[in-house]
Amino acid sequence: MNRINKLLQNKKENILSVYFTAGYPELKDTETIIVELEKAGVDLIEIGIPFSDPLADGPVIQQSSEKALANGITLNTIFEQLKDIRKKVNIPLILMGYLNPVMQYGMENFCKKAAETGIDGTIIPDLPLDIYEKEYKKLFKQYGLSNILLITPQTKPERLKEIDNATDSFIYMVSSASTTGTKGINDDVLKSFNDKIIAAGVKSPRLIGFGISGKKSFENACKYANGAIIGTAFIKAISQSGDLKENIRGFVKGII
């Protein structure tokens, strides 16, 4: 069983997923951040693949991507940095990025390398559902990768059902129609969104992302899903001066 599914089977609530950009703050920090996040008690890690033209990322994550690219990070470099990661961590790892770099790498090459590296799933926000199902779903299944799909408060009920049916792990529940880190979560919006999801009969577990920045917003988000995803706030934490490992431990301690 995929590590993501094992996590969802064993932990039904308050799942903490943390996103960071590979190759940031420094090129060789990727492995250190993953190891320290697991030690600190994080349940799931999303490793961002830097891209020069992000669609959904707010300014903080955009800047981290720009710095990582300037540092020399590439998809090849990420796989090289992670080649021994499964000797050091056990929690689920997800690669999150845009379709362009993946297509340039080659979809099958990407899936094969991800599986060899010990990656459990992907989040590719601009990969259309119909294209995924027609062209790539069998490939992902062949390599044991879960492709996590996104929904927003604007997603129509019939689309919610389609995404639920196509999901084999969890659904990424985007808290608002905005870029990451630009505003906090709105409780009324989340409640209405959650009611809409329940009315549509969605069965898959869900994690909420966009606007989760601290303990209070994490706990609030977890009222409407199985857990939450923190990205921008964590990027800010590891951007601070001081010891990287201490910054990571301090940030996670402030959440859980």
NUMAR-524772 format. One record per residue: residue number from 1; x, z, y of N, C-alpha, C, O, CB in turn. Coordinates in steps of 0.001 Angstrom, whole numbers, plus 500000, padded with zeros to 6 digits. Glycine has a CB too. Example, Ala and Ser with C-alpha at 12.3 -4.5 7.8 and 13.67 -1.06 7.14 Angstrom:
<nodes>
NODE     n     n_px     n_pz     n_py    ca_px    ca_pz    ca_py     c_px     c_pz     c_py     o_px     o_pz     o_py    cb_px    cb_pz    cb_py
NODE     1   513190   507800   494310   512300   507800   495500   513200   507800   496700   514236   508465   496681   511308   509046   495527
NODE     2   512850   507080   497750   513670   507140   498940   512900   507870   500030   513409   508039   501138   514084   505725   499402
</nodes>
This chain:
<nodes>
NODE     n     n_px     n_pz     n_py    ca_px    ca_pz    ca_py     c_px     c_pz     c_py     o_px     o_pz     o_py    cb_px    cb_pz    cb_py
NODE     1   500840   500000   498797   500000   500000   500000   500877   500000   501255   501871   500721   501335   499049   501229   500005
NODE     2   500494   499193   502210   501171   499125   503498   501253   500518   504140   500316   501309   504039   500441   498140   504434
NODE     3   502377   500807   504798   502555   502144   505414   501487   502439   506460   501101   503595   506635   503941   502252   506060
NODE     4   501006   501414   507156   499952   501625   508157   498698   502140   507474   498074   503093   507941   499648   500315   508934
NODE     5   498328   501505   506363   497125   501916   505641   497278   503309   505039   496316   504074   504983   496800   500910   504545
NODE     6   498476   503633   504591   498719   504990   504079   498513   506025   505182   497909   507075   504962   500149   505107   503502
NODE     7   499025   505711   506369   498840   506612   507510   497359   506792   507812   496890   507918   507977   499574   506074   508753
NODE     8   496627   505695   507885   495202   505756   508209   494400   506473   507130   493367   507081   507410   494653   504356   508410
NODE     9   494883   506395   505906   494224   507080   504796   494451   508583   504856   493566   509375   504531   494723   506532   503464
NODE    10   495653   508961   505278   496039   510375   505269   495744   511111   506569   495652   512338   506589   497493   510490   504968
NODE    11   495596   510353   507660   495354   510979   508960   494229   510231   509665   494375   509054   509993   496647   510986   509834
NODE    12   493128   510897   509896   491935   510238   510423   491792   510369   511943   491014   509640   512558   490710   510805   509754
NODE    13   492541   511298   512549   492360   511520   513982   493673   511914   514649   494629   512329   513994   491305   512599   514225
NODE    14   493688   511770   515971   494855   512153   516791   496148   511459   516362   497227   512046   516437   495055   513654   516728
NODE    15   496035   510223   515918   497226   509438   515582   497918   509031   516883   497290   508480   517787   496853   508172   514721
NODE    16   499196   509307   516962   499965   508947   518158   500876   507766   517856   501777   507855   517022   500797   510150   518662
NODE    17   500629   506670   518541   501477   505489   518457   502211   505324   519782   501611   505440   520850   500642   504215   518117
NODE    18   503499   505057   519708   504292   504868   520922   504905   503470   520931   505474   503013   519940   505398   505947   521029
NODE    19   504775   502813   522066   505360   501485   522281   506636   501622   523110   506688   502397   524065   504344   500535   522988
NODE    20   507657   500864   522733   508825   500723   523602   509350   499300   523485   509029   498582   522538   509934   501757   523233
NODE    21   510148   498909   524442   510711   497566   524483   512077   497556   523803   512975   498300   524198   510825   497065   525941
NODE    22   512234   496723   522791   513523   496617   522094   514616   496194   523076   514408   495320   523917   513431   495605   520917
NODE    23   515786   496831   522953   516904   496474   523823   516880   497120   525177   517619   496718   526075   516943   495027   524001
NODE    24   516017   498143   525341   515895   498853   526615   515906   500352   526355   515319   500785   525364   514598   498437   527367
NODE    25   516533   501156   527177   517232   500837   528430   518534   500030   528221   518917   499210   529055   517554   502128   529168
NODE    26   519196   500291   527081   520424   499551   526780   520224   498764   525502   519360   499098   524691   521644   500506   526649
NODE    27   521012   497729   525318   520843   496819   524193   520807   497535   522847   519996   497202   521984   521950   495806   524191
NODE    28   521685   498519   522671   521820   499150   521359   520979   500423   521189   521208   501200   520262   523263   499477   521116
NODE    29   520010   500632   522081   519190   501850   522007   518017   501746   521025   517369   502753   520740   518657   502179   523377
NODE    30   517740   500569   520516   516537   500336   519698   516440   501295   518521   515431   501980   518348   516523   498905   519184
NODE    31   517489   501340   517720   517465   502202   516527   517367   503680   516905   516619   504436   516288   518722   501965   515674
NODE    32   518113   504076   517903   518106   505473   518341   516699   505910   518737   516257   506998   518368   519074   505672   519518
NODE    33   516005   505072   519482   514651   505413   519944   513709   505567   518759   512919   506510   518722   514114   504335   520912
NODE    34   513778   504669   517801   512907   504743   516619   513161   506028   515843   512220   506736   515482   513127   503522   515705
NODE    35   514411   506327   515590   514767   507527   514821   514305   508793   515539   513755   509700   514915   516289   507583   514583
NODE    36   514527   508850   516839   514151   510044   517598   512638   510200   517716   512131   511322   517716   514769   509996   518984
NODE    37   511919   509097   517816   510459   509177   517879   509891   509744   516580   508968   510559   516608   509855   507789   518162
NODE    38   510431   509321   515457   509952   509880   514188   510278   511370   514104   509432   512169   513704   510578   509126   512988
NODE    39   511486   511740   514476   511882   513153   514461   510962   513996   515343   510664   515144   515013   513337   513304   514928
NODE    40   510515   513429   516460   509688   514160   517425   508241   514312   516957   507488   515108   517520   509715   513454   518768
NODE    41   507846   513550   515927   506504   513712   515378   505527   512590   515657   504329   512740   515417   505938   514941   515887
NODE    42   506019   511462   516161   505158   510303   516393   504720   509724   515047   505486   509751   514084   505894   509223   517246
NODE    43   503496   509202   514973   502943   508693   513721   503235   507225   513462   503330   506790   512315   501475   508901   513709
NODE    44   503377   506470   514536   503454   505017   514437   504255   504506   515627   504141   505041   516730   502028   504369   514393
NODE    45   505070   503467   515411   505886   502928   516497   505638   501436   516653   505631   500686   515677   507379   503197   516243
NODE    46   505435   501020   517901   505309   499605   518232   506577   499168   518958   506905   499684   520026   504038   499336   519106
NODE    47   507270   498228   518375   508535   497732   518925   508250   496447   519686   507867   495439   519091   509600   497491   517796
NODE    48   508435   496481   520996   508117   495330   521824   509194   494261   521774   510384   494549   521906   507905   495766   523241
NODE    49   508760   493025   521583   509663   491870   521636   509645   491353   523075   508635   490794   523502   509232   490735   520603
NODE    50   510713   491519   523823   510707   491090   525226   510435   489596   525375   510908   488773   524592   512035   491431   525880
NODE    51   509659   489277   526402   509304   487881   526675   509278   487699   528183   508888   488604   528921   507919   487494   526032
NODE    52   509694   486529   528632   509846   486276   530073   508523   486055   530804   508480   486108   532033   510726   485077   530281
NODE    53   507440   485807   530057   506167   485511   530712   505024   486281   530053   504118   485674   529481   505881   484003   530673
NODE    54   505058   487618   530130   504024   488427   529476   502680   488314   530175   502609   488240   531401   504451   489881   529428
NODE    55   501610   488303   529381   500269   488125   529929   499556   489443   530194   498796   489559   531156   499445   487290   528994
NODE    56   499797   490434   529346   499011   491671   529431   499820   492872   529895   499275   493966   530038   498401   491976   528096
NODE    57   501104   492681   530129   501962   493816   530468   501973   494085   531969   502060   493165   532782   503383   493566   529976
NODE    58   501883   495360   532314   501992   495779   533690   503438   495746   534166   504329   495385   533398   501415   497165   533859
NODE    59   503684   496115   535418   505017   495983   536015   506111   496775   535314   507244   496302   535220   504960   496404   537434
NODE    60   505799   497974   534818   506834   498802   534179   507345   498149   532906   508554   498064   532691   506289   500203   533865
NODE    61   506433   497687   532060   506847   497041   530813   507471   495675   531109   508413   495265   530431   505642   496887   529850
NODE    62   506955   494976   532109   507583   493707   532508   509035   493921   532909   509916   493161   532507   506808   493061   533669
NODE    63   509278   494952   533698   510645   495234   534145   511547   495622   532974   512723   495259   532935   510640   496352   535193
NODE    64   510981   496364   532021   511791   496741   530848   512134   495501   530031   513229   495409   529477   511039   497776   529963
NODE    65   511206   494545   529950   511474   493295   529243   512557   492481   529948   513445   491921   529305   510191   492467   529122
NODE    66   512472   492425   531268   513483   491695   532051   514873   492294   531840   515855   491571   531673   513122   491714   533553
NODE    67   514938   493630   531850   516225   494310   531643   516744   494067   530223   517933   493817   530024   516083   495828   531906
NODE    68   515836   494145   529234   516241   493926   527845   516757   492506   527639   517752   492295   526944   515069   494201   526900
NODE    69   516076   491531   528247   516541   490147   528141   517897   489975   528817   518769   489265   528316   515516   489186   528764
NODE    70   518062   490637   529961   519357   490595   530655   520442   491266   529822   521609   490880   529877   519255   491276   532034
NODE    71   520041   492278   529047   520993   492960   528155   521433   492074   526993   522447   492336   526347   520373   494241   527611
NODE    72   520644   491006   526732   521001   490073   525667   520138   490173   524422   520502   489637   523375   522409   490283   525286
NODE    73   518979   490861   524518   518133   491007   523338   517466   489681   522973   517047   488928   523852   517069   492085   523576
NODE    74   517372   489404   521697   516644   488256   521159   515929   488731   519903   516175   489840   519428   517606   487039   520853
NODE    75   515055   487906   519371   514370   488261   518132   515380   488417   516996   515258   489314   516161   513311   487196   517771
NODE    76   516367   487541   516976   517436   487666   515975   518159   489000   516099   518456   489656   515100   518440   486516   516118
NODE    77   518436   489391   517340   519133   490654   517588   518283   491839   517131   518799   492795   516552   519481   490793   519083
NODE    78   516984   491771   517394   516093   492855   516970   516142   493020   515457   516288   494135   514956   514646   492584   517432
NODE    79   516021   491922   514734   516076   492003   513270   517423   492536   512793   517491   493303   511833   515812   490626   512649
NODE    80   518476   492132   513460   519813   492620   513098   519923   494123   513359   520492   494859   512552   520905   491858   513891
NODE    81   519378   494571   514487   519420   496001   514815   518606   496835   513829   518913   498005   513602   518903   496232   516233
NODE    82   517571   496237   513245   516659   496979   512372   516954   496805   510883   516204   497299   510042   515249   496553   512646
NODE    83   518041   496108   510553   518277   495765   509140   518413   496985   508227   518103   496903   507039   519525   494925   509026
NODE    84   518873   498118   508774   519019   499331   507958   518037   500427   508354   518209   501584   507969   520433   499860   508068
NODE    85   517016   500074   509115   516126   501097   509681   515367   501858   508602   515049   503032   508792   515138   500456   510643
NODE    86   515073   501221   507481   514309   501900   506439   515137   502912   505651   514605   503644   504816   513730   500884   505495
NODE    87   516410   502948   505915   517252   504019   505357   517140   505278   506211   517588   506352   505811   518733   503564   505266
NODE    88   516534   505131   507399   516539   506236   508364   515149   506739   508766   515008   507897   509160   517269   505809   509590
NODE    89   514122   505887   508671   512765   506319   509039   511755   505851   508000   511973   504878   507279   512380   505779   510433
NODE    90   510638   506581   507950   509596   506268   506969   508265   505869   507593   507416   505292   506913   509381   507446   506074
NODE    91   508069   506167   508878   506758   505908   509484   506542   504405   509706   507504   503637   509735   506628   506666   510823
NODE    92   505284   503988   509862   504993   502563   510067   505633   502011   511340   505699   502681   512371   503491   502345   510120
NODE    93   506100   500774   511232   506699   500070   512366   505970   498752   512576   505728   497998   511633   508218   499827   512137
NODE    94   505629   498493   513819   504912   497270   514180   505723   496515   515213   506255   497115   516147   503488   497585   514719
NODE    95   505822   495206   515053   506438   494367   516081   505326   493842   516984   504357   493252   516506   507261   493185   515444
NODE    96   505468   494057   518278   504458   493590   519233   505093   492602   520203   506096   492902   520851   503828   494783   520006
NODE    97   504500   491435   520288   505047   490440   521200   504122   489247   521327   503042   489214   520738   506417   489988   520733
NODE    98   504557   488275   522100   503738   487102   522361   504082   485965   521406   505141   485950   520779   503913   486647   523803
NODE    99   503166   485025   521316   503251   483987   520289   504454   483066   520469   505055   482631   519486   501988   483166   520291
NODE   100   504808   482769   521717   505863   481785   521971   507181   482099   521248   507689   481234   520534   506118   481696   523455
NODE   101   507752   483298   521403   509010   483584   520702   508865   483533   519179   509791   483127   518476   509529   484951   521114
NODE   102   507700   483945   518672   507462   483920   517225   507408   482481   516726   507987   482162   515687   506148   484660   516871
NODE   103   506717   481609   517459   506631   480209   517061   507994   479533   517128   508321   478690   516292   505633   479467   517945
NODE   104   508783   479906   518126   510128   479344   518231   510997   479775   517051   511838   479017   516568   510783   479771   519552
NODE   105   510779   480991   516605   511531   481507   515448   511048   480854   514157   511804   480708   513196   511391   483044   515348
NODE   106   509766   480463   514155   509139   479918   512950   508270   480992   512320   508781   482050   511953   510206   479408   511937
NODE   107   506976   480753   512184   506067   481800   511721   506446   482322   510336   506461   483534   510116   504642   481278   511699
NODE   108   506749   481431   509411   507105   481920   508072   508444   482646   508091   508599   483674   507431   507155   480756   507069
NODE   109   509405   482128   508835   510696   482818   508960   510499   484214   509549   511116   485184   509108   511670   481998   509841
NODE   110   509632   484293   510548   509339   485562   511200   508722   486549   510207   509169   487692   510112   508398   485346   512394
NODE   111   507709   486118   509477   507047   486995   508509   508004   487443   507409   508021   488610   507019   505845   486286   507892
NODE   112   508792   486506   506922   509756   486809   505856   510787   487832   506337   511082   488803   505640   510466   485516   505385
NODE   113   511324   487607   507522   512350   488505   508061   511761   489874   508383   512395   490903   508147   512989   487897   509320
NODE   114   510553   489878   508919   509892   491150   509218   509699   491968   507950   509957   493172   507939   508540   490908   509901
NODE   115   509249   491323   506891   509035   492017   505621   510350   492544   505054   510419   493673   504570   508364   491082   504609
NODE   116   511377   491730   505118   512697   492145   504615   513233   493339   505393   513926   494193   504840   513696   490980   504698
NODE   117   512905   493391   506682   513405   494449   507560   512639   495759   507374   513135   496830   507723   513318   494004   509012
NODE   118   511430   495665   506822   510620   496869   506642   509557   497045   507704   509026   498139   507895   511497   498072   506629
NODE   119   509248   495946   508400   508158   495967   509375   506826   495943   508616   506690   495266   507597   508263   494753   510370
NODE   120   505849   496693   509130   504562   496807   508443   503460   495947   509043   502479   495633   508369   504122   498229   508446
NODE   121   503615   495566   510300   502564   494786   510927   503001   494184   512243   504118   494402   512710   501351   495634   511140
NODE   122   502101   493429   512825   502375   492762   514097   501177   492901   515029   500037   493046   514587   502712   491271   513872
NODE   123   501459   492855   516312   500424   492690   517331   500866   491506   518186   501866   491578   518899   500218   494014   518205
NODE   124   500107   490420   518103   500411   489207   518869   499163   488883   519689   498301   488134   519230   500823   487992   517921
NODE   125   499058   489439   520900   497811   489364   521668   497283   487958   521917   496071   487761   521999   498006   490027   522967
NODE   126   498186   486967   522040   497730   485619   522367   497648   484688   521151   497598   483468   521305   498649   485018   523393
NODE   127   497635   485260   519954   497388   484474   518749   495880   484448   518512   495303   485475   518153   498153   485067   517505
NODE   128   495218   483286   518704   493763   483223   518549   493320   483595   517133   493991   483274   516152   493261   481825   518895
NODE   129   492190   484272   517049   491685   484717   515754   491458   483550   514805   491834   483628   513635   490394   485494   515935
NODE   130   490845   482461   515286   490544   481343   514393   491817   480684   513871   491872   480270   512713   489681   480311   515113
NODE   131   492836   480584   514717   494114   480005   514289   494789   480917   513263   495328   480455   512257   495048   479780   515507
NODE   132   494747   482223   513540   495320   483177   512594   494651   483046   511230   495334   482962   510209   495178   484615   513122
NODE   133   493334   483027   511206   492618   482999   509933   492825   481686   509184   492972   481686   507962   491138   483228   510165
NODE   134   492836   480573   509904   492976   479262   509260   494401   478968   508816   494621   478388   507753   492513   478177   510200
NODE   135   495369   479372   509635   496742   478915   509398   497724   479988   508916   498700   479675   508234   497268   478326   510643
NODE   136   497467   481249   509269   498519   482237   509044   498125   483460   508215   499001   484200   507767   499013   482697   510341
NODE   137   496843   483685   508004   496417   484912   507325   497026   485036   505932   497490   486109   505547   494898   484956   507227
NODE   138   497025   483942   505179   497594   483966   503826   499086   484282   503872   499613   484977   503003   497362   482618   503117
NODE   139   499753   483765   504891   501186   484001   505061   501459   485480   505328   502368   486066   504739   501743   483140   506211
NODE   140   500675   486074   506209   500837   487493   506503   500582   488334   505257   501309   489287   504976   499892   487919   507634
NODE   141   499551   487971   504522   499223   488699   503291   500336   488559   502263   500682   489519   501574   497898   488192   502702
NODE   142   500891   487364   502166   501991   487109   501229   503168   488038   501477   503820   488495   500538   502450   485659   501333
NODE   143   503436   488312   502748   504582   489147   503100   504196   490601   503387   505020   491381   503864   505284   488564   504304
NODE   144   502950   490959   503099   502520   492352   503226   502455   492857   504647   502652   494045   504903   503427   493222   502456
NODE   145   502177   491948   505582   502117   492319   506994   500674   492404   507463   499860   491536   507148   502894   491313   507851
NODE   146   500361   493439   508209   499048   493569   508825   499112   492992   510230   500009   493333   511000   498579   495052   508852
NODE   147   498172   492126   510568   498112   491584   511925   497010   492303   512683   495829   492135   512377   497866   490043   511912
NODE   148   497389   493103   513673   496427   493928   514394   495803   493111   515526   496499   492499   516335   497105   495211   514950
NODE   149   494477   493123   515555   493722   492350   516544   493196   493256   517653   493005   494456   517451   492557   491605   515870
NODE   150   492964   492672   518820   492557   493444   520000   491098   493209   520360   490562   492115   520183   493438   493091   521189
NODE   151   490465   494272   520873   489126   494158   521443   489145   494832   522818   489966   495711   523079   488040   494808   520500
NODE   152   488232   494408   523685   488123   494990   525026   486658   495370   525280   485782   494995   524501   488643   493987   526124
NODE   153   486390   496104   526353   484986   496432   526665   484115   495194   526860   482891   495276   526758   484922   497289   527915
NODE   154   484738   494049   527139   483987   492821   527350   483747   492021   526064   483028   491021   526087   484708   491963   528343
NODE   155   484333   492445   524958   484178   491716   523699   482717   491752   523242   482100   492815   523185   485099   492313   522606
NODE   156   482182   490590   522923   480770   490496   522528   480557   491050   521115   481467   491008   520288   480288   489028   522601
NODE   157   479351   491571   520838   479077   492178   519533   479407   491288   518339   479949   491767   517342   477643   492563   519463
NODE   158   479085   489991   518430   479380   489099   517304   480883   488934   517096   481364   488770   515975   478735   487731   517529
NODE   159   481612   488982   518219   483080   488894   518138   483652   490182   517541   484611   490140   516770   483697   488632   519546
NODE   160   483066   491318   517896   483498   492591   517316   483385   492547   515800   484276   493017   515092   482667   493757   517878
NODE   161   482293   491985   515303   482084   491890   513854   483114   490969   513210   483633   491264   512134   480666   491387   513548
NODE   162   483405   489854   513872   484408   488915   513354   485770   489586   513239   486462   489443   512232   484506   487674   514259
NODE   163   486143   490314   514275   487441   490988   514279   487477   492098   513247   488486   492289   512567   487751   491552   515666
NODE   164   486385   492825   513129   486295   493873   512113   486489   493283   510718   487225   493842   509905   484937   494599   512203
NODE   165   485843   492174   510443   485940   491527   509129   487343   490990   508848   487768   490916   507695   484930   490391   509033
NODE   166   488057   490616   509910   489407   490055   509750   490492   491131   509709   491658   490833   509448   489701   489086   510881
NODE   167   490103   492385   509967   491073   493481   510072   491372   494099   508720   490466   494372   507932   490560   494552   511021
NODE   168   492658   494318   508458   493045   494969   507200   493765   496300   507429   494271   496905   506483   493938   494041   506390
NODE   169   493809   496755   508688   494395   498077   508964   493597   498744   510084   492615   499436   509818   495915   497956   509358
NODE   170   494018   498537   511338   493262   499094   512456   493072   498057   513547   493769   497044   513593   493964   500327   513019
NODE   171   492122   498326   514418   491854   497478   515571   492459   498133   516816   492343   499342   517011   490320   497244   515749
NODE   172   493099   497326   517646   493659   497800   518921   492539   497723   519957   492101   496639   520342   494925   496940   519369
NODE   173   492093   498879   520392   490964   498994   521319   491524   499103   522743   491977   500173   523150   490057   500240   520967
NODE   174   491495   498014   523490   492016   497991   524855   491012   498702   525768   489843   498321   525830   492277   496517   525339
NODE   175   491475   499730   526472   490550   500608   527199   489886   499953   528398   488806   500370   528817   491274   501826   527656
NODE   176   490538   498911   528961   489971   498269   530144   490505   496848   530267   491510   496493   529651   490293   499081   531419
NODE   177   489829   496056   531059   490251   494669   531277   491301   494621   532381   491031   494155   533489   489036   493769   531640
NODE   178   492488   495101   532073   493579   495098   533041   494891   495008   532290   494903   494999   531059   493542   496364   533941
NODE   179   495994   494940   533015   497296   494963   532369   497688   496407   532059   497086   497347   532577   498362   494282   533260
NODE   180   498688   496570   531222   499105   497896   530808   499639   498714   531977   500322   498200   532862   500153   497795   529728
NODE   181   499307   500007   531953   499925   500939   532881   499468   500850   534320   500029   501525   535183   501352   500752   532847
NODE   182   498452   500028   534605   498062   499867   536003   497015   500873   536449   496890   501144   537643   497545   498480   536229
NODE   183   496267   501428   535516   495307   502478   535871   494987   503313   534640   495243   502899   533510   494008   501869   536468
NODE   184   494424   504493   534876   494089   505380   533784   492822   504952   533077   492223   503930   533413   493946   506782   534283
NODE   185   492418   505742   532095   491215   505407   531355   489987   506007   532023   490052   507079   532623   491323   505891   529914
NODE   186   488891   505316   531914   487626   505745   532482   486741   506240   531345   486419   505485   530428   486938   504590   533277
NODE   187   486349   507509   531408   485595   508109   530313   484250   507415   530099   483829   507208   528960   485376   509590   530583
NODE   188   483585   507060   531181   482290   506388   531063   482432   505023   530392   481606   504636   529566   481646   506228   532445
NODE   189   483494   504300   530761   483756   502990   530159   484040   503141   528671   483532   502376   527852   484941   502292   530862
NODE   190   484865   504146   528326   485198   504367   526921   483972   504750   526104   483791   504275   524983   486258   505449   526796
NODE   191   483139   505603   526665   481930   506016   525946   481016   504823   525699   480503   504645   524594   481179   507104   526731
NODE   192   480817   504014   526721   479980   502826   526593   480577   501839   525586   479865   501245   524776   479804   502149   527959
NODE   193   481887   501681   525658   482621   500797   524736   482444   501288   523300   482152   500505   522397   484138   500738   525107
NODE   194   482622   502586   523105   482492   503175   521771   481076   502990   521223   480898   502668   520049   482851   504668   521810
NODE   195   480068   503195   522083   478670   503001   521677   478428   501552   521237   477718   501289   520266   477713   503372   522837
NODE   196   479029   500638   521965   478895   499211   521645   479529   498887   520289   478981   498111   519505   479544   498352   522749
NODE   197   480682   499488   520028   481383   499278   518758   480563   499815   517591   480430   499162   516556   482765   499954   518787
NODE   198   480017   501013   517772   479197   501625   516721   477939   500789   516464   477550   500568   515318   478809   503072   517110
NODE   199   477315   500333   517544   476101   499516   517412   476375   498203   516678   475505   497675   515984   475513   499222   518795
NODE   200   477595   497683   516839   477970   496433   516169   478307   496647   514697   478484   495686   513949   479157   495796   516878
NODE   201   478395   497908   514285   478675   498214   512885   480133   498091   512494   480445   497880   511322   477875   497330   512022
NODE   202   481032   498220   513461   482470   498127   513176   482900   499295   512289   482601   500452   512584   483296   498114   514496
NODE   203   483602   498980   511205   484014   499990   510233   485509   500327   510293   485922   501404   509862   483666   499521   508850
NODE   204   486305   499416   510820   487763   499597   510802   488198   500748   511703   487569   500997   512731   488464   498307   511236
NODE   205   489269   501453   511329   489848   502454   512233   490281   501794   513536   490520   500587   513581   491050   503167   511568
NODE   206   490381   502598   514597   490746   502055   515905   491756   502969   516602   491698   504193   516480   489491   501874   516786
NODE   207   492671   502352   517326   493568   503078   518220   493361   502516   519620   493254   501303   519799   495075   502956   517765
NODE   208   493306   503399   520606   493081   502986   521993   494402   502862   522740   495258   503742   522657   492159   503985   522712
NODE   209   494558   501771   523463   495733   501572   524292   495356   501182   525714   494191   500891   525989   496627   500514   523684
NODE   210   496323   501173   526617   496192   500853   528046   495643   502083   528790   494479   502451   528633   495250   499605   528260
NODE   211   496498   502701   529594   496068   503793   530453   496256   505183   529877   495860   506165   530504   494660   503612   530785
NODE   212   496856   505291   528687   497105   506611   528099   498487   507067   528577   499493   506423   528278   497023   506571   526510
NODE   213   498532   508168   529314   499800   508519   529961   500293   509939   529697   501454   510245   529971   499665   508332   531419
NODE   214   499444   510799   529177   499835   512193   528966   498918   512873   527977   498068   512230   527361   499832   512955   530281
NODE   215   499089   514166   527827   498332   514939   526840   496822   514842   527068   496056   514634   526127   498764   516398   526880
NODE   216   496409   514994   528313   494980   514994   528624   494332   513646   528298   493284   513598   527654   494763   515334   530099
NODE   217   494958   512554   528745   494372   511228   528485   494461   510865   527006   493601   510156   526483   495079   510151   529331
NODE   218   495515   511359   526327   495626   511138   524883   494477   511826   524153   493811   511214   523318   496983   511654   524354
NODE   219   494252   513081   524464   493184   513833   523800   491811   513239   524107   490940   513193   523239   493225   515304   524227
NODE   220   491623   512784   525351   490351   512182   525729   490117   510879   524966   489018   510627   524473   490308   511929   527241
NODE   221   491156   510058   524876   491037   508791   524147   490719   509023   522676   489970   508259   522066   492326   507980   524277
NODE   222   491292   510083   522111   491105   510368   520687   489675   510796   520360   489299   510851   519188   492072   511451   520245
NODE   223   488881   511096   521375   487466   511405   521139   486695   510150   520726   485630   510233   520115   486832   512025   522402
NODE   224   487252   508988   521072   486549   507731   520836   487238   506826   519816   486817   505688   519611   486398   506994   522129
NODE   225   488274   507319   519191   489005   506498   518223   489832   507404   517312   489817   508627   517451   489921   505463   518947
NODE   226   490543   506792   516393   491378   507557   515450   492699   507991   516075   493425   508811   515514   491656   506726   514199
NODE   227   492992   507442   517223   494241   507791   517889   494445   506942   519119   493551   506203   519532   495418   507632   516943
NODE   228   495628   507047   519706   495896   506320   520944   497343   505854   521000   498219   506361   520299   495577   507194   522158
NODE   229   497555   504870   521861   498859   504219   522008   499379   504470   523416   498666   504265   524399   498762   502688   521719
NODE   230   500620   504911   523503   501242   505141   524808   502444   504212   524965   503322   504165   524103   501673   506631   524966
NODE   231   502473   503476   526074   503575   502551   526306   504253   502770   527636   505399   503217   527686   503088   501145   526225
NODE   232   503554   502459   528722   504149   502523   530059   504742   503899   530367   505860   503995   530872   503108   502171   531107
NODE   233   503998   504956   530065   504484   506314   530367   505757   506627   529601   506645   507310   530112   503410   507357   530034
NODE   234   505848   506126   528371   507064   506363   527582   508240   505568   528136   509361   506074   528196   506830   505993   526109
NODE   235   507989   504330   528539   509048   503514   529158   509600   504221   530400   510808   504241   530633   508507   502099   529536
NODE   236   508698   504796   531184   509130   505541   532369   510004   506728   531967   511007   507018   532620   507907   506028   533179
NODE   237   509621   507408   530894   510369   508592   530446   511784   508245   530013   512726   508976   530319   509639   509271   529298
NODE   238   511938   507137   529304   513283   506780   528835   514087   506045   529899   515268   505753   529709   513191   505921   527586
NODE   239   513435   505749   531024   514145   505128   532148   514842   506164   533023   515688   505826   533851   513176   504311   532994
NODE   240   514479   507418   532831   515040   508479   533657   516509   508734   533319   516985   508414   532230   514232   509762   533483
NODE   241   517194   509309   534274   518585   509692   534017   518603   510855   533040   517582   511499   532799   519323   510070   535338
NODE   242   519761   511109   532490   519871   512194   531521   520018   511661   530108   520144   510454   529899   518659   513106   531608
NODE   243   520002   512567   529140   520204   512207   527748   518964   511524   527170   517860   512061   527263   520556   513445   526928
NODE   244   519141   510351   526579   518025   509573   526047   517246   510357   524986   516016   510389   525010   518536   508258   525457
NODE   245   517965   510982   524064   517310   511717   522985   516486   512886   523529   515375   513141   523063   518349   512228   521986
NODE   246   517034   513582   524505   516293   514701   525117   515053   514202   525859   514005   514848   525823   517205   515482   526088
NODE   247   515170   513069   526522   514027   512488   527225   512908   512121   526247   511728   512325   526532   514465   511246   528019
NODE   248   513296   511579   525097   512313   511208   524073   511621   512450   523530   510394   512503   523451   512988   510427   522924
NODE   249   512406   513439   523160   511842   514680   522593   510925   515372   523603   509845   515845   523251   512977   515646   522161
NODE   250   511361   515424   524838   510568   516075   525873   509249   515365   526108   508217   516006   526307   511349   516144   527162
NODE   251   509284   514038   526087   508061   513287   526333   507043   513525   525213   505880   513827   525478   508373   511787   526464
NODE   252   507481   513389   523984   506550   513539   522851   506020   514963   522771   504848   515175   522460   507242   513162   521523
NODE   253   506870   515933   523049   506440   517344   523035   505325   517573   524046   504458   518423   523839   507633   518286   523340
NODE   254   505345   516823   525129   504307   516967   526148   502980   516340   525770   501978   516535   526459   504775   516370   527421
NODE   255   502965   515582   524670   501743   514912   524223   501098   515651   523061   499884   515855   523040   502042   513472   523819
NODE   256   501925   516055   522084   501369   516650   520853   501727   518124   520720   501338   518769   519746   501870   515891   519623
</nodes>
